[in-house]
Amino acid sequence: MKLGDVVKINPENVGKDYPFKEIEYIDISSVSAGILKEAKHIMLEYAPSRARRIVKRGETLLSTVRPNLRSFWYARNPSQNMIASTGFAVLRSGKKINPRFLYYTVSDQLFTDYLTANAKGAAYPAVDIDTIARAEINLPTLPTQQKIAAILSAYDDLIENNLRRIKILEEMAQALYREWFVHFRFPGHEKVRLVDSSLGQIPEGWEAKNIGSLLSGHIGGGWGKKEIDDKHSCHAYVIRGTDISQVSFMEIGSCPSRYHTESNLRSRRLRSGDIIYEVSGGGKETPVGRVLMITENVLNTFHGDVICASFCKRMTPNSDAINPLILFYHLEALHKSERIEQYQVQSTGIKNLKFSVLLENEFIATPPLDIQKYFESYVNPIIEEKEILSLQNVLLGKTRDLLLPKLISGELDVSDLKIAISEEA
């Protein structure tokens, strides 16, 4: 059965009669494998021209750009004003296919392999709608589809609950950073007067320092070789800019395994407290400058050495001047704001960061070390809890992914099993 025979692709787009002035916008960077990280609340009149795809309950979003990155999401309960980028294909199930079963069909690795093999283009390999529609799928009876969906969605429901908790934890940490280091409402702030600085008024005893002065070093990443040879004999995984989002959720499957020279690995091996900063890449809708905090849990997940890719920088904060967490949250906030554009240039479809300019011109209000340590004592438990939940999700996802291809292909026959079916399934 061809997918296009049982689904509608991009059934509704924004038109002149669209009723909402404000939208929740999903771009390619908002979605990874089954995860919606963040929808952007923006006014429709200021939305990118690619904000066109209307998203309804029970539909599946499938990225048509770089399909090997596996960006897809099931719209379980989207808001009425949710709009997706034209970089997605929105799939609406017909009468012959269960909505959840459709989602699990296109999230199967075999389906990803099909899209990847048929993608066209170098800088932004993509698939067209006809390619998606031509995909051959297995289609059991609707009752069997419902049972398969019920089994697999039990894992996704647990993952979704953990993701909600992770989002709350992230918001707590970000809010704490803003409260202390942007609004200067840190513990005891009432007793500290504000003084003038190059950043405006900051608490007395704090210093306005540029990022360059807060680092003990920085170095570009490496790429190495796929195969071992006499010079490239040291193994290490590589984190690219496109991997940063997944690795922040302890998902490392997309990170390439490469071989490097001994000297390159020695000078670039990541340590706890390092920060990976993307200086070239981004995307059509994503600014360059994605950032990742390296912790012991992140390193332990790899079970081996790891470096960042050549389009990234390994930044090593000077612990005598700045706590790595403060620098990380500052860079993360910079990436999410329009201020990143002053450090960004674009050529031949690739966005580049003016890294040396950023090091010199981007200043941080730097508090005394005792306040930094106090902040760390608040935030570290939040980060550790987020990482624990992320690791739980990795295990749940691996179990689901072991079952998924066997169920979708019919290798595991569940037609005779008595399985409770929810209304959604």
For each residue, the residues with C-beta under 8 A, 3 or more apart:
1: 5 6 136 137 138 139
2: 5 133 134 135 136 137
3: 6 7 91 105 106 132 133 134 135 136 137
4: 7 9 132 133 134 135
5: 1 2
6: 1 3 93 94 96 97 102 137 139
7: 3 4 91 92 93 94 97 102
8: 11 91 92 94
9: 4 89 90 91 92 129 132 133
10: 13 53 89 90 129
11: 8 54 90 92
12: 53 54 56 90
13: 10 52 53 54
14: 18 44 51 52 53 54 83
15: 18
16:
17:
18: 14 15 44 54
19:
20: 23 44 80 81
21: 43 44 45
22: 41 42 43 44 81
23: 20 41 42 43 44 47 51 81 82 83
24: 39 40 41 78 79 81 82 83
25: 30 39 40 41 42 47 48 51 83 84 85
26: 30 31 36 39 40 55 61 73 82 83 84 85 88
27: 30 40 48 50 85 87 285 286
28: 31 63 65 71 85 87 88 283 284 285 286
29: 37 245 283 285 286
30: 25 26 27 36 37 38 39 40
31: 26 28 35 36 37 61 63 71 72 73 88
32: 35 37 69 70 71 245 246 249 251
33: 70 71 72 107 246 251 397
34: 72 73 74 107 156 159 397
35: 31 32 73 163 249
36: 26 30 31 39 73
37: 29 30 31 32 245
38: 30
39: 24 25 26 30 36 79 82
40: 24 25 26 27 30
41: 22 23 24 25
42: 22 23 25 46 47 51
43: 21 22 23 46 47
44: 14 18 20 21 22 23 47 51 83
45: 21
46: 42 43
47: 23 25 42 43 44 51 83
48: 25 27 51 85 285
49: 52
50: 27 85 86 87 284 285
51: 14 23 25 42 44 47 48 83 84 85
52: 13 14 49 83 84 85 86
53: 10 12 13 14 61 83 84 85 86 88 90
54: 11 12 13 14 18 82 83 84 90
55: 26 59 61 75 78 82 83 84 90
56: 12 59 75 78 92
57: 75 76 77 78
58: 74 75 76 92 93 99
59: 55 56 74 75 78 90 91 92 93 99
60: 72 73 74 75 90 91 99 102 103 106
61: 26 31 53 55 72 73 74 75 84 88 89 90 91
62: 71 72 88 89 90 91 106 132
63: 28 31 66 67 69 71 72 87 88 89
64: 67 87 88 89 126 127 128 129 132
65: 28 87 124 125 126 283 284
66: 63 69 71 119 124 125 126 242
67: 63 64 70 112 115 116 119 125 126 127
68: 112 115 116 119 125
69: 32 63 66 242 254
70: 32 33 67 107 112 254
71: 28 31 32 33 62 63 66
72: 31 33 34 60 61 62 63 103 106 107
73: 26 31 34 35 36 60 61
74: 34 58 59 60 61 99 100 103 156
75: 55 56 57 58 59 60 61 78 82
76: 57 58 160 424
77: 57
78: 24 55 56 57 59 75 82
79: 24 39 82
80: 20
81: 20 22 23 24
82: 23 24 26 39 54 55 75 78 79
83: 14 23 24 25 26 44 47 51 52 53 54 55
84: 25 26 51 52 53 54 55 61 88 90
85: 25 26 27 28 48 50 51 52 53 88 285
86: 50 52 53
87: 27 28 50 63 64 65 284 285
88: 26 28 31 53 61 62 63 64 84 85
89: 9 10 61 62 63 64 129 132
90: 9 10 11 12 53 54 55 59 60 61 62 84
91: 3 7 8 9 59 60 61 62 102 106 132
92: 7 8 9 11 56 58 59
93: 6 7 58 59 97 98 99 101 102
94: 6 7 8 97
95:
96: 6 139 142
97: 6 7 93 94 101 102 139 145
98: 93 101 102 142 145 146 149 425
99: 58 59 60 74 93 102 103
100: 74 103 104 149 152 153 424 425
101: 93 97 98 104 105 145 146 148 149 408
102: 6 7 60 91 93 97 98 99 105 106
103: 60 72 74 99 100 106 107
104: 100 101 107 108 148 149 152 404 407 408
105: 3 101 102 108 111 137 138 408
106: 3 60 62 72 91 102 103 111
107: 33 34 70 72 103 104 111 112 404
108: 104 105 111 112 404 405 408
109: 112 113 401 405
110: 113 114 405
111: 105 106 107 108 114 115 135 137
112: 67 68 70 107 108 109 115 116
113: 109 110 116 117
114: 110 111 117 118 135
115: 67 68 111 112 118 119 127 131 132 135
116: 67 68 112 113 119 125
117: 113 114
118: 114 115 127 131
119: 66 67 68 115 116 125 126 127
120: 125 126 127 128
121: 124 125 126
122: 125
123: 348 349 350
124: 65 66 121 283 284 349
125: 65 66 67 68 116 119 120 121 122
126: 64 65 66 67 119 120 121
127: 64 67 115 118 119 120 131 132
128: 64 120 131 132
129: 9 10 64 89 132 133
130: 133 134
131: 115 118 127 128 134 135
132: 3 4 9 62 64 89 91 115 127 128 129 135
133: 2 3 4 9 129 130
134: 2 3 4 130 131
135: 2 3 4 111 114 115 131 132
136: 1 2 3
137: 1 2 3 6 105 111
138: 1 105 408 409 410
139: 1 6 96 97 145
140: 144 145 148 410 415
141: 144 145 415
142: 96 98 145 146
143: 146 147 415
144: 140 141 147 148 414 415
145: 97 98 101 139 140 141 142 148 149
146: 98 101 142 143 149 150 421 425
147: 143 144 150 151 414 415 417 419 421
148: 101 104 140 144 145 151 152 407 408 414
149: 98 100 101 104 145 146 152 153 425
150: 146 147 153 154 419 420 421 422 425
151: 147 148 154 403 407 414 419
152: 100 104 148 149 155 156 400 403 404 407
153: 100 149 150 156 157 422 424 425
154: 150 151 157 158
155: 152 158 159 396 397 399 400
156: 34 74 152 153 159 160 400
157: 153 154 160 161
158: 154 155 161 162 396
159: 34 155 156 162 163 393 396 397 400
160: 76 156 157 163 164
161: 157 158 164 165
162: 158 159 165 166 389 390 392 393 396
163: 35 159 160 166 167 393
164: 160 161 167 168
165: 161 162 168 169 389
166: 162 163 169 170 249 386 389 390
167: 163 164 170 171
168: 164 165 171 172
169: 165 166 172 173 382 383 385 386 389
170: 166 167 173 174 386
171: 167 168 174 175
172: 168 169 175 176 382
173: 169 170 176 177 329 379 382 383
174: 170 171 177 178 329 332 333
175: 171 172 178 179
176: 172 173 179 180 375 378 379
177: 173 174 180 181 182 326 329 330 333 375 379
178: 174 175 181 182 183 333
179: 175 176 182 183 185 186
180: 176 177 183 184 185 186 367 371 375
181: 177 178 184 186 326 329 330 364 365 367 375
182: 177 178 179 333
183: 178 179 180
184: 180 181 189 194 202 203 365
185: 179 180 189
186: 179 180 181 189 203 367 371 374 375
187: 374
188: 191 192
189: 184 185 186 192 203
190:
191: 188
192: 188 189 203 204 205
193: 203 204
194: 184 201 202 203 204
195: 201 202 203 204
196: 200 201
197: 200 201 202 206 207 208 365
198: 208 363
199: 202 208 363 365
200: 196 197
201: 194 195 196 197
202: 184 194 195 197 199 206 208 365
203: 184 186 189 192 193 194 195 206 365 367
204: 192 193 194 195
205: 192 367 368
206: 197 202 203 365 366 367 368
207: 197 365 366
208: 197 198 199 202 363 364 365 366
209: 213 214 321 322 363 364 366
210: 213 214 359 360 361 362 363 364
211: 214 215 327 358 359 362 363 364
212: 215 359 360
213: 209 210 321
214: 209 210 211 317 318 321 322 327 364 366
215: 211 212 218 315 316 317 318 359
216: 316 317 318 319
217: 316
218: 215 313 314 315 316 359
219: 267 268 313 314
220: 279 310 312 313 314
221: 238 239 268 276 307 308 309 310 311 312 313 314
222: 238 260 264 265 268 307 309 310
223: 238 258 309 310
224: 232 236 238 258 259 260 261 264
225: 228 229 232 258 259 260
226: 256 258 259
227: 232 259
228: 225 232 233 235 259
229: 225 232 233 259
230: 233
231: 261
232: 224 225 227 228 229 259 260 261
233: 228 229 230 259 261 262
234: 259 260 261 262 264 265 305
235: 228 257 258 259 260 304 305
236: 224 258 259 260 265 269 304 305 306 307
237: 252 255 256 257 258 302 304 305 306 307
238: 221 222 223 224 255 256 257 258 306 307 308 309
239: 221 243 244 247 255 270 276 292 306 307 308 309 312
240: 243 244 255 256 281 308 309 311 312
241: 244 278 280 281 282 288 290 309 311 312
242: 66 69 245 254 281
243: 239 240 246 247 252 254 255
244: 239 240 241 247 248 276 278 290 291 292
245: 29 32 37 242 248 249 290
246: 32 33 243 249 251 252 253 254
247: 239 243 244 250 251 252 255 292 298
248: 244 245 292 390
249: 32 35 166 245 246 390 393 394
250: 247 297 298 301 387 390 391 393 394
251: 32 33 246 247 254 390 394 397
252: 237 243 246 247 255 301 302
253: 246
254: 69 70 242 243 246 251
255: 237 238 239 240 243 247 252 302 306
256: 226 237 238 240
257: 235 237 238
258: 223 224 225 226 235 236 237 238
259: 224 225 226 227 228 229 232 233 234 235 236
260: 222 224 225 232 234 235 236 264 265 268 307
261: 224 231 232 233 234 264 265
262: 233 234 265 266
263: 266 267
264: 222 224 234 260 261 267 268 307
265: 222 234 236 260 261 262 268 269 305 307
266: 262 263 269
267: 219 263 264
268: 219 221 222 260 264 265 307 308 314
269: 236 265 266 305 306 307
270: 239 274 276 294 299 305 306 307 308 314
271: 274 294 299 316
272: 294 295 296 299
273: 294 316 317 319 324
274: 270 271 294 314 315 316 324
275: 291 292 293 294 314 315 316 317 324 327 328 331
276: 221 239 244 270 291 292 294 308 312 313 314 315
277: 289 290 291 312 313 315 331 353 355
278: 241 244 281 282 288 289 290 291 311 312 353
279: 220 288 289 311 312 313 352 353 355
280: 241 288 311 350 351 352 353
281: 240 241 242 278 288 290 311 350 351
282: 241 278 286 287 288 289 290 344 350 351
283: 28 29 65 124 286 351
284: 28 50 65 87 124
285: 27 28 29 48 50 85 87
286: 27 28 29 282 283 290
287: 282 335 340 341 344 351
288: 241 278 279 280 281 282 340 344 351 352 353
289: 277 278 279 282 331 334 335 340 343 344 353
290: 241 244 245 277 278 281 282 286 335
291: 244 275 276 277 278 328 331 332 335
292: 239 244 247 248 275 276 298
293: 275 298 324 325 328 383
294: 270 271 272 273 274 275 276 298 299
295: 272 298 299 383 387
296: 272 299 300
297: 250 300 301 384 387 391
298: 247 250 292 293 294 295 301 302 387
299: 270 271 272 294 295 296 302 306
300: 296 297 303
301: 250 252 297 298 391
302: 237 252 255 298 299 305 306
303: 300
304: 235 236 237
305: 234 235 236 237 265 269 270 302
306: 236 237 238 239 255 269 270 299 302
307: 221 222 236 237 238 239 260 264 265 268 269 270 314
308: 221 238 239 240 268 270 276 312 313 314
309: 221 222 223 238 239 240 241 312
310: 220 221 222 223
311: 221 240 241 278 279 280 281
312: 220 221 239 240 241 276 277 278 279 308 309
313: 218 219 220 221 276 277 279 308 355
314: 218 219 220 221 268 270 274 275 276 307 308
315: 215 218 274 275 276 277 327
316: 215 216 217 218 271 273 274 275
317: 214 215 216 273 275 321 322 323 324 327
318: 214 215 216 321 322
319: 216 273 322 323 324
320: 369
321: 209 213 214 317 318 366
322: 209 214 317 318 319 326 327 364 366 372
323: 317 319 326 327 369 372 373 375 376
324: 273 274 275 293 317 319 327 328
325: 293 328 329 375 376 379 380 383
326: 177 181 322 323 329 330 364 366 372 375
327: 211 214 275 315 317 322 323 324 330 331 364
328: 275 291 293 324 325 331 332
329: 173 174 177 181 325 326 332 333
330: 177 181 326 327 333 334 364
331: 275 277 289 291 327 328 334 335
332: 174 291 328 329 335 336
333: 174 177 178 182 329 330 336 337
334: 289 330 331 337 339 340 362
335: 287 289 290 291 331 332 340
336: 332 333
337: 333 334 340
338: 341
339: 334 342
340: 287 288 289 334 335 337 343 344
341: 287 338 344
342: 339
343: 289 340 353 354 355 357 358 361 362
344: 282 287 288 289 340 341 351 352 353 354
345: 351 352 354
346: 349 350 351 352
347: 350 352
348: 123
349: 123 124 346
350: 123 280 281 282 346 347
351: 280 281 282 283 287 288 344 345 346
352: 279 280 288 344 345 346 347
353: 277 278 279 280 288 289 343 344 358
354: 343 344 345 357 358
355: 277 279 313 343 358 359
356: 359 360
357: 343 354 360 361
358: 211 343 353 354 355 361 362
359: 210 211 212 215 218 355 356 362
360: 210 212 356 357
361: 210 343 357 358
362: 210 211 334 343 358 359
363: 198 199 208 209 210 211
364: 181 208 209 210 211 214 322 326 327 330
365: 181 184 197 199 202 203 206 207 208
366: 206 207 208 209 214 321 322 326
367: 180 181 186 203 205 206 371 372
368: 205 206 371 372
369: 320 323 372 373
370: 373 374
371: 180 186 367 368 374 375
372: 322 323 326 367 368 369 375 376
373: 323 369 370 376 377
374: 186 187 370 371 377 378
375: 176 177 180 181 186 323 325 326 371 372 378 379
376: 323 325 372 373 379 380
377: 373 374 380
378: 176 374 375 381 382
379: 173 176 177 325 375 376 382 383
380: 325 376 377 383 384
381: 378 384 385
382: 169 172 173 378 379 385 386
383: 169 173 293 295 325 379 380 386 387
384: 297 380 381 387 388
385: 169 381 382 388 389
386: 166 169 170 382 383 389 390
387: 250 295 297 298 383 384 390 391
388: 384 385 391 392
389: 162 165 166 169 385 386 392 393
390: 162 166 248 249 250 251 386 387 393 394
391: 250 297 301 387 388 394 395
392: 162 388 389 395 396
393: 159 162 163 249 250 389 390 396 397
394: 249 250 251 390 391 397 398
395: 391 392 398 399
396: 155 158 159 162 392 393 399 400
397: 33 34 155 159 251 393 394 400 401
398: 394 395 401 402
399: 155 395 396 402 403
400: 152 155 156 159 396 397 403 404
401: 109 397 398 404 405
402: 398 399 406
403: 151 152 399 400 406 407 412
404: 104 107 108 152 400 401 407 408
405: 108 109 110 401 408 409 411
406: 402 403 409 411 412
407: 104 148 151 152 403 404 410 411 412 414
408: 101 104 105 108 138 148 404 405
409: 138 405 406
410: 138 140 407 413
411: 405 406 407
412: 403 406 407
413: 410 416
414: 144 147 148 151 407 417 419
415: 140 141 143 144 147
416: 413
417: 147 414
418:
419: 147 150 151 414
420: 150
421: 146 147 150 425
422: 150 153 425
423:
424: 76 100 153
425: 98 100 146 149 150 153 421 422
